[in-house]
Amino acid sequence: MSRLIIWSKKINVEFAQKSFAIALGVAAVSSLAQPFIGHEHAKIVSEWQPAKLAAFEGLYETQTKAPLYLFGWTDPDTRETSGVAIPGMLSFLVHGDFDGEVKGLEEFPEEDWPAVNGVFQSYHLMVALGMLFIGVTLLSLFLLWRKQLFTPKWSWLMKLYIPAVALPVLANQLGWVSAERGRQPWIVQGLLRTSEGISKSISAPEVMISLVLFVLVYILLFFVWLYVLDREIKHGPEHLSTGVEAGYHKKIRTNGRH
């Protein structure tokens, strides 16, 4: 992000462009790797936590040719999921076969279901952000190859990258929410329920106090991070800042003589 802001202020442009090109390559490789890593994790989930996988996809009935939802809405009361889906794709991803059977939530007692719609939405938002990362980084690489990325025509895309720094963090948190809410009501699948893992030596108010303190500390650290980041961006790269300042003072002296 600091390279982007330096570039947008037209300071140390060459350094910022080269740094961004390297970062863009790393981002493209990382974003393209995520679907494959996620696929392998989903196969493990289908084997060991099938109820979680069913909640991910809003699958209430055990099905062959199980659909993969791109987005939608699921209602645990009516046990229906609506949206845009690819027929048979979930079966293919889990079993490598469009006719493969995928267990639905009906296979499990309803008291063992997670909060289905919350899990469904957080999971699909995470996946949508992952697809966005792939699209944006590949577009940017194409423009870089065409030597158009840093032109005024595409300045909006470069500016978009600055707030977009927060999106991978959001995607990570959505994935955490999906995983943790999706495994409910279990701490250890099939062995220990969350309700059985509550400490008897720590009261609820004590937990709340510690949680509030943690939140306050992290808010403080966030503002410290913003302060340090802003200071470093204004300072610029160490090996270039001296030259920039010298040029600035030279310009001032020249203007003063006129």
N, C-alpha and C positions, 0 to 999 in steps of 0.2 A: 504494500500500500504506500509506503514512504516513497518508493521509486515513482509511483504514479503521480503523487502530489508534487514531487520535485519536477517531473516532466510537465505537469499542468501549469506550473508557475514559470516554465521556460528557464529553469535553472539546471545546469549540468545535464543538458538534454541528451547528449551522446551516452553518458554514463547511465542515465535512467532508461533509455531505450534498450541498451545492451542487457542491462539487468532484468528488464521486463521480459525480453525475449527468452532468456534462460528460465525465468520463473514460469513463463507460459508453456515451455516445453515440459517442465516437470509437472505442471498442473494437467496438461493434456494426457500424459502417460498415467498419472494417478487416477484421473477421472475415468479413463477408458478401462483401467484395471478393476474399478469398483464393481461393475456388474458381474464380472467373473468371480470375484471374491464373495460377493453377496449371494451368488447362485450356489456356491459350495456351502456356505453357511445355511442357506435355506434348505438344502438337502439334508443337512444334519438335523435342523429343526424338525423337518418332516418325519424323521425317524424317531427322535427322542422327545419332541414336544409337539405332537400332531395337532393338539387343540390350539396352540399358539399359531401355527401355520393356517389353520382354518379361520382363526380370527383375523389374521393378516389379510385374507382374501374374502372375508365375509361368506365363507362356505358353510352353510348349515346342514346340507344333506351330503352324504357320501356319494361321490360321483365318479364315473369315468368321463373322459372328455371334459374335465373340470376347467372352467374358464379362468382366465387371468384378467382381473379388472385393472384398467388404466386409471380410472377414477370413478367415484360413485358414492352411494350412501347405503348403509346397511341398518336394518331395524330389527333388533333382537326380539321385539314383541311380536311382530308378524313373521319373523324369521325369513325375511326377504332382503335381497341385495339388488339394487338397481344401479345402472351406470353403463359405461362403455367398457366392453370386455372382449378379449380374444378367445373364442371357443377352443377348448382343448389345450391351451397353452400351459396352464398350470400343471396338468397331467404330464405334458411333455417335459417341462422343466424339472419336475420331481423324478419322473421315471424314464425319461427319454422315449416316451411312447404316448401318443395322443389318446390312446385308450386306457392308459394307466389309471388305477383307482386312487383317489385322494380322499382321506377320511374327513367327514364333516363334523360339525359340533354336535350333531345328534348322537354321535358315538359315545359322548361323555355326559355325565350328570350335569344338569344345568347349574348346580351350585359350584361346579368346577370350571365354568366358563369365565374368561376374562371380560372386561368391559369392551364388548366387541366393536362398537362403532368408534370409540376412542382409539383403539389399537389399529383398526382399519384406516382411519384418517391419518394418524401420525405416520404409519408405515408408508402410505401412498404419497404423502407429502415429502417424505425422505427420498423416495424413489424419483419423484418428479424433479426435486432439486438436483439429484444425481444426473438425470437426463439433461437438465439445463446446463450443468457444468460441462458436460460433453459437447453440447451444441455450441456454447459460447467459446470454449477453448479451441475447438476445431475451426470455427469461423475465424477466430483471431489468428490461428496459425496459417490459414489460407491467405488472409489479408497480409500477414507478415511476409509470406512467400512472394506475394504479388507486390510487395513494397508499398502497400497502401494503408497499413495499420496506423501509422503515425501521421497520416494526412488529415487536414481539417475536416474532410468529408466524414471520417470515422471518429472524430473527437468525442462524440456522444458515447461510443462504445468504451473508449478509454475512461471517460468519467464514470460510466456505469460500474467499472471494476472497483472503484473506491468503496461505495457502500456494499458491493457484492462480497467484500472480504468477510462480512458477518454471516453469509449464507452457509459456508461449510460448517461453521460452528452450530448454526441452527439445524442443519442436516444431521450432525452428530448427536445433538440433543434429542431430535425426533427419533433417531434410531435407538437411543437409550430408552426413551419413553416406550417405544414399541416393544422392545425386548423385556423391560421390567414389568409393564402392565400386561403384556402378553403371557407372561408365565404365571400370573395370578390365577388361583389363590395359593400357589405353591412357592415355598422358598427352595425346597429340594423336590423336584418333580416326582409326584407320587409317594413321597415319603414324609415330608414335613410341610404342613400348611403355614401360611403367613400368620394366621391367628394363634398358632401354637409356638411361634418363635418370639413372642413378645417377652421382653425382659421383666422379671418381677422385682428387680432391685432398682429400676429407674422409673420414675413417675412420668406421666404425660407432660406436666408442666416443665419438668427438667429437660425433656426432649425438645419442647417448643423453645425454651430459652436458648439452648445450644444451637438450634436451627436458626433462630433470629440473629444470634451473634455471628454465626458463619456467614449469613447473608450480608450483614453489615461489613464484615471484614472483606468480603469479595467485592462489595460496592466500592469500598475504600481503595482496594487494589486496582479496580477498574479505572478510577479517576487518576490514580498514580500512573498507571500505564498510559492513559491519554496524555498526561502532562509530559512524561518522558518521550513518548512518541512524537509529540508536537515539537519538543525541543530538538530532538535529533533531526527531524525533517527540516527545520529552519536552519540548523547548523550545516546540513548537507554532508556529502562524503568527505572523510578526513583528508584524503590526499588531494582533493580538488578545492576545498574550502578556502585555503590560503590564496590560491590563484584567483578565485572569484572575488575575494575581498580586495586583493591587490588591484584587480581590474576596476572594481567599483571605486576605490579611492583615487585611482589614476583618472577616472572619468570626472570625479568631483573636482580634482585639481585643474583639469583641462577646462572644464566649464567655468571655473573661477577666474581663469586668465582672460576669458572672453567677457 
